[in-house]
Amino acid sequence: MPGPALQDEALVRGWRGATPRRGLAVVALLATLGLAGWLRFSGLNWDADQHLHPDERFLTMVLTAERWPQSIGEYFDEARSPLNPRNVGFPYFAYGTLPTTLVKGAAVALGMTDYNPVVLVGRAASALADLGSILLLFAAARRLYRDTRVALLAALFLATAVLPIQHAHFFVVDTFAVLFVTAAIWALAGVQEGRRGGWMAAGVFFGLALACKASVFTFALVFGGVAFCDFTRSDTSDRSARSRGVRLAETTLYLTAAAVAAFVAFRIAAPDTFAGPGPFGLAPSGRWWSNVLQTRQLVGGDLDIPPSVQWADRTPL
C-alpha cells in the first residue's frame, strides 16, 4: 500500500488531471463574465438622474468642474492642473485622482461631460473595472492553484457577490482600487512561478491602486510575505547553488525594484499629491497633506461630520 504522502500526491495529480478542456473552460469563463456584465450593467441609471449616492454626487460635481489639461506640464503642475479638484473649487478631496482622471478622459472622448451624462460614464467605467477584477482573479487563481476549476469557481464567486455588484452601479473609487490590487495579486502569483518580472509589474499595479485610494497602502505587507516565501522556498538545488546571502540580496533587490516601480506609477497617476511643478518635483503637496491630516481627524472623531453621527454613543472598538 502506498504511504499517505504518495496517496495525497496521486490525489492532487488526479484533481489537476481532471481539469476541464481548454475550450470548455473558455466557454465557462465567458459565461461567467457575461453573467457578471449583465448584473453590473443592468440599470446603470438606477436613480433616474437624481444623484442619490452622496459620494458619487461629490465626484460627479468634481468631474463637471474639471477640464482636460492643455499639456503634460500642466498635468504635473499641482498648482495649475485643471484635473486637480483643489484647483476647481473643491479644497478638500479625500480620494485618489486616478479614477476621476480616467473617467474625465473617457467623458471628453464621448462628449458626455455634463452633470447628468458624466455619472453614467463613471458608472460604466466602474462596472468595467469590476469585470476586469473578475478576469484577473481567474488568472491569479489559475497561477496559484494550477487548476482551471478553482479559477472558474473564484471568478463565479466574485461575479455573483452582492457588494461588488452594488459598487459597480456607483461611480466610486473602490472598484478601480480593487482592479489594480487584484492585478498586483496576479503579478505576485507570477513571482511564485519564478517570473521575476512580476515584481516590477506588481509594483506598478500597487502604485496605481494607491492613486485610487491611499488606504490600500497596507497591501505592501503582501509584498513582504511573498518575498519571505520566495526566499525560504524549499528548492534544494537553489540552496546548494547559491548562498543564503546571495539569495537575500536578490530578494532585497526585487523588493526595491517593486517599490521604485510603485513610486513612479503613483507619481504619474496622482500628480496632485506632489508639489511639482514638473514630474521631478517630488516634495509632497501642502494642500494634499492638509487633506490627509483633516481626513485623519474626521476618522478619529476629532471633527464632527454627518456620516460620523452613526458612531455616536457606541461601544469603542
N, C-alpha and C positions, 0 to 999 in steps of 0.2 A: 504493500500500500504506500502511495506517495505521502510525504510529510505534509503538514499544514501549509508550509510556505509554498511548496510546489502546487498544492491544490489551489491556493489563492492566486498564484501566478497563472495557472491554467484558466481559472475563472475570469481573471482580468483579460486574458487573451481572447477568451470566448466572447466576453462582453464587447470588446473592441472589434472583434471579427464580425459581430452581428450588426455593425454599423450600416445603416441604410445605404443603398447605392446612391451615387452622386446625383443622378437625375431625380430620384425621389426626394433626396434631401433638398435640392434646389426648389422643387415644387412646394415642399413643405415650408421652406423659408419664405418663398414668395407669397404663399397663402397667409403666413403669419404677418408679414409686412402689409399685405392687403387688408387683413382684419384690423391691424393697428392703425393703418391710414384711415380706414372708414370710421373707427372710433374717435380719431383725433380731428379729422377734418369735418365731420358732420356737425352742423350747427355752429360754425365759427362766429357768426353774428348772433349769438345766443341772447344777447341783451337788446337787440334791435336798436343799435346806435345810442344806447342810454349810458354807456360807460360806467357800469355799476361796480367794477373792481377798483378800489382806491389806488393801489399801487400801479395798476395798469393805466389808470387815468392820468396819474402823475407822469409816467413815462411817455404817454401819448402827448401830453402838453409840452414836454421837453422836445419831443421829435418835431412837433409842429413849429416850434420856435427855432430849431436848429437850421443851419444852412450847410451845404456842402462846401468844403474849403476850396479855395482857388489854386492852391499849390501845396506841395509837400511841406515846404517851410511853414506855411500857415497851419497845417495839420499838427506839426510838432511844437508850435508856439502856444504854450499853455495860456498865455495872457490874451491871445488873439483868436485862437481857433474857434470857429462857429459851431464845432462839434462838441465843445466843452460846455456842459449845461450851465456852469457858473458864469459864462460869458453871454448867455441869452436869457437872463432873468431868474435863474434858479441857483442861488448861492449855496444851498445845501443839497448835495446829491450823494446818497449813500451807496449807490450801486457802481459796478464797473461799467465803463462806457463802450466796451466792445459790442454788446448786443444792440445798443442804440445806434452805433456807427453802422453795423451790418444792416439793420432794418432801414435806417435812413438812406443808405446807398440803394437798397432794393426799391424803396418807395420812390426815390428820384428817378430810377431807371423805368419804373412802371407808371410814372406820372400820378402817383397816389399819395401825395404829401399832405393833403388837407386833414383836418381833425378826425372826421369820421372814417374815411378810407384807410388812413395810415394805421389805425389799430388793427384792421383786418390783415394788412401786410405783416404786422408784428405777430398776430396770432398764427398766421400761416407759417411764418418763419419758426415760431415756437414749435408747431406741430412737426415741421420738417426736422428740426433739431432732435426732437424726441424719437422720430423714426431712425435718425442716424445713431442714436444711443442704442436702440434695439439691435441694429445691424452690427454695431461694434461689440455689443455684449455677446452676440452669437460668435463673432470672430475670436473674442478673448476667451470665451469658454471652450471653444474648439482647440485653441492653442494650449490651454491649461490642462484639459482633460483628455484631449485627443479622441474624442467621441462625439460624433455629429449629433447623436440623440440627446446628449446632455446639453449641447449648444442650442439645439432647437427648443428644448424644454425651457432653458433660461430665457430665450427670446420670447417664447409664448407667455411666460410668466410676466415679463416686463410689458409685453404688448397689451395684456389684459388687466394690469394693475390699475387701481382706481386713481391714485394720486397723480401718476404721470399723465393719465388721460385728462384729468382736471386741469393740470398745469399747462397742457398743450393747447387748451382753449383760452389761455390768457397770454397776453404779451408781457411776460415777466422774465427776469434774467436767469431764473433757476434752470430752465430747460437747456439753455446754452451752456451753463456751467457744467451740468451733468454730461452733456455731449462731450466736452473736452476732457473731463475727468475719466469718462469711460474710454475715450481714445488713449489716454495715458495708461490706463489699466491694460488695454490691448497691447500697447508698445512694451510695457514691462513684462507682459506674458511672453513676448518675443525674446526678452533677455533670458528668461528661464529656459528657452530653447537654444540659447547660445548666440542669439542675434545681438551683437554688441551695438549696432546702430540703434537698437531700441532705446538705449539710454538717452541719446540726443532727441529722438522723436518724442519720448515721454516727457522730457524737459520742455520741449516746445508746447506740447499739449497742456502741460501743467501751467505754463505761463499764460496761455490763452484762457484757461479756466480762471486763473486769478484775475484776469482782465474783465471777467464777467461778474465775479463775486469773490471778494477778498477773503471771506470766511472759509474758503476751501484750502487755506494755507496749511491746515493740519494734514492734508494729503501728502505733504513732504515726508511724514513718518513712514508712508508706504515705500518710498524710495529707500529709506534706511533699512526697512525689513527685507526688501528684495536684495539689497546689497549684502546684507548679512547672510541670506540664504545662498546667494551666488558665491560668497567667499567660503562658506562652510559646506558646500555641496559634497556629497560622498563620491567623488570621482578619483579613484586611487591612482589612475595613470596621470592625472593632472597633478596630484600631490607629489608623485615621485619625480615629475619632470621639473617642477618649479618650487621654489622655497615659499614658505608662508609669507615672508617679507615681500617677495615679488608679487604674489597674488594680492596682498594687502595694498600695495602701491597701485596695481591695476584697478582694483575696486575703487580706491580713492580717486583715481583719475577719471573713471567713468562717472562717479557721483559729481565730481567737479564739472565735467562736461555737461551733465544734465542740468546742474544749477545755472551754468552760464547760458545754456540754451533757453532755460525758463526765464531768466532775466531779460535776455534780448527780445524774446517773444512778448513778454509783458511790457517792455519799454515801447515796442512798436504798437501794440494793440491798445495800450492805455496811456496815451501821451499826457492826459490831464493830471496824472499823478507825479509828473516831473516838471520842474520849473522851466526847463528848456533854456533859450528858445529853440535851439536845434536839437537833433537827435542825440547829440553827445552832452547835452546839459542834463546831468544825472542827479542834481540836487532835488530832494522832494519838494513838491509844490506846497507852499504855505497854506493855500486855500484847501487843498485836498487833505492835508494833515489836520487842519482845523475841523474838517468834516469828520475825520476818523475819531478825533477826541470827543466831538459832540455826539457821535453815534455811541461811543462807549458810555457816555453819561446817560443817554436815553435807555440803553440796555440795562445799565446798572441801577436805574431808578432815581438817579440824581436830578434828572429833568422829567417833568410830567407831560405826557402827551396822551391823547385819547386812546390809542391802541393799548397803552400800558395799564389802563384802568382795570382790565380784566384780572390783573395780578394783585390788585389791592386786597389787603387783609387775607392773603393766602399763606399757607404754611411755606416758609422759605426752604428751598431745596438746594 
